[in-house]
Amino acid sequence: MPTDWADKVARVIALAEQENPKYLDVIDDVVAGALSAVAIKTRHRDPDLIVAALSHVTRTVHGAGRGNVPPIAQGGWRDPQRHGGFYRVAPGFAAAWKAARGAGR
């Protein structure tokens, strides 16, 4: 069964708006793919915020208690390993995120 990324993204956004709206800016940067993980940490000046934002998406998409995000090939929203210092996000998640949040963010 294909993943309904639009539904999962809508839940991520709704819960982030309640829990910590700063998560949305972090995930905007991760999805855009233009900044390395180090640059995202520098931009947001709070390494704990980055970890919390990534964990928020993982918990919301893959379920509570999920410790590690599965690879994209296994249905993960992002690859657990960075690629050349950059996060790699599932194309379906990225498309749904940009549709919901606006491609220019």
C-alpha positions in Angstrom: 0.0 0.0 0.0 1.5 3.4 -1.0 2.2 5.9 1.7 -0.3 8.8 1.9 2.4 11.5 2.3 -0.1 14.3 2.2 -2.0 12.9 5.2 1.3 12.3 7.1 2.6 15.8 6.4 -0.7 17.3 7.5 -0.4 15.5 10.8 3.2 16.6 11.2 2.3 20.2 10.6 -0.7 20.2 12.9 1.1 18.6 15.8 4.2 20.9 15.3 2.0 24.0 15.4 0.8 22.8 18.8 4.0 21.4 20.2 6.7 23.8 18.8 6.1 25.8 15.6 9.9 26.2 15.3 10.0 22.6 14.1 8.4 23.7 10.9 11.2 26.1 9.9 13.8 23.3 10.6 11.9 20.8 8.4 11.5 23.5 5.7 15.3 23.6 5.6 15.7 19.8 5.6 13.2 19.4 2.8 14.6 22.2 0.7 17.9 20.3 0.7 20.0 23.4 0.0 21.7 23.5 3.4 23.9 20.9 5.0 23.1 19.5 8.4 25.8 21.8 9.9 24.4 24.8 8.1 20.9 24.0 9.5 22.3 23.8 13.0 24.1 27.1 12.5 21.0 28.8 11.1 18.8 27.7 14.0 21.5 28.0 16.7 20.0 25.2 18.7 21.2 21.6 18.1 18.6 20.3 20.4 15.9 21.9 18.2 17.2 20.1 15.2 17.1 16.7 16.9 13.6 17.5 18.4 12.2 18.5 15.0 13.6 15.4 13.2 12.3 13.2 16.0 8.9 14.9 15.9 8.5 14.0 12.2 9.8 10.5 12.7 7.4 9.8 15.6 4.4 11.4 13.8 5.1 9.5 10.5 6.3 6.2 11.8 4.6 5.9 15.2 5.3 6.7 18.8 8.3 4.9 20.3 10.0 4.6 17.0 13.7 5.0 17.7 15.2 5.1 14.3 13.8 6.3 10.9 13.8 3.5 8.3 15.6 4.2 5.0 13.6 5.8 2.2 13.6 2.5 0.4 11.7 0.9 3.3 9.2 3.7 3.6 11.1 6.2 5.7 10.4 9.9 5.4 14.2 10.5 5.2 17.3 8.4 5.1 18.8 7.8 8.5 22.3 8.6 7.2 23.4 12.0 5.8 24.7 12.1 2.2 27.7 14.3 1.9 26.5 16.2 5.0 23.0 16.7 3.7 19.7 15.1 4.7 17.9 13.1 1.9 14.1 13.2 2.2 11.7 10.8 0.5 10.4 12.4 -2.7 6.8 11.9 -1.7 7.3 13.5 1.7 9.1 16.5 0.1 6.4 17.0 -2.5 3.6 16.9 0.1 5.6 19.2 2.4 6.2 21.8 -0.3 2.5 21.6 -1.3 1.4 22.1 2.3 4.0 24.7 3.3 4.7 26.4 -0.1 7.6 25.6 -2.4 9.3 28.9 -1.8 10.0 28.4 1.9 
